[in-house]
């Protein structure tokens, strides 16, 4: 019986996620030539072409898309089986810093997947805006932080880029008031700075009625029609809508978020956690309107 090496499938998944053999090689800690050889053997085994190249990026072929589901299942089951029969020496905890909005939108699937693999590892998450994280005296105690690309931190790995929009409550019209009421993130948030800069270009009058670092509270204020706010499309929830006229007149622009890893010396659980994090942030909607 012909068998497929799960290690080949890990490399296949890394390429499908990053679109690059080079980036995939770094993710799975192999050389690019090894990745290329693995994909050649995998294609020969299956008798199909798995990737199609467009420019410098590799996209899944129709056959590659068929393999994707099986590859994810095989790799997951292989990992679960191995971990069920061996004791792994692991770090006692992982410490991550991230803003509240990104944590709520992207972190839960990462934690669920990671906990299934390493139930004995504690994950500590501190939610704070980029400026607070950057200026913390104990920054070196974090294994990694997720911050705005405008944080001026060296070695920042971009995770995703999103277009920003003005957002209001469904059926509410406070954006038509002479002095625009705003509900914004705390000082230091790049969304806040970009929104205010967009309004300043035409001297649009505004008043800040609410400032918070709590995502559910900010959504609630906007949903009740007390103010408008700013954020990507993925920030929309029940009762929230894009304010098309404001977005045409005062487009806020785009914002990027990146990952800063404190050390190159990664424990196995931390490396796995960061790869799960990368995958979740870069899934559909990343680098687009998502």
Secondary structure, DSSP 8 states (H G I E B T S, - for coil): -----HHHHHHHHHHHHHS-HHHHHHHHT--HHHHHHHHHHHHHHHTS--EEEETTEEEE-HHHHHHHHHHHHHHHHHHHHHHHHS-----SEEEEEE-HHHIIIIIHHHHHHHHHH-TT-EEEEEE--HHHHHH-TTGGG-SEEEEEGGG--TT-EEEEEEE-EEEEETT--GGGSSSEEEEEE-TT-HHHHHHHHHHHTTT--EEEEEEES-HHHHHHHHHTTS-BEEE-GGG--TTEEE-HHHHHHS---EEEEEEEES-S---HHHHHHHHHHHHHHTSTTTTBT-
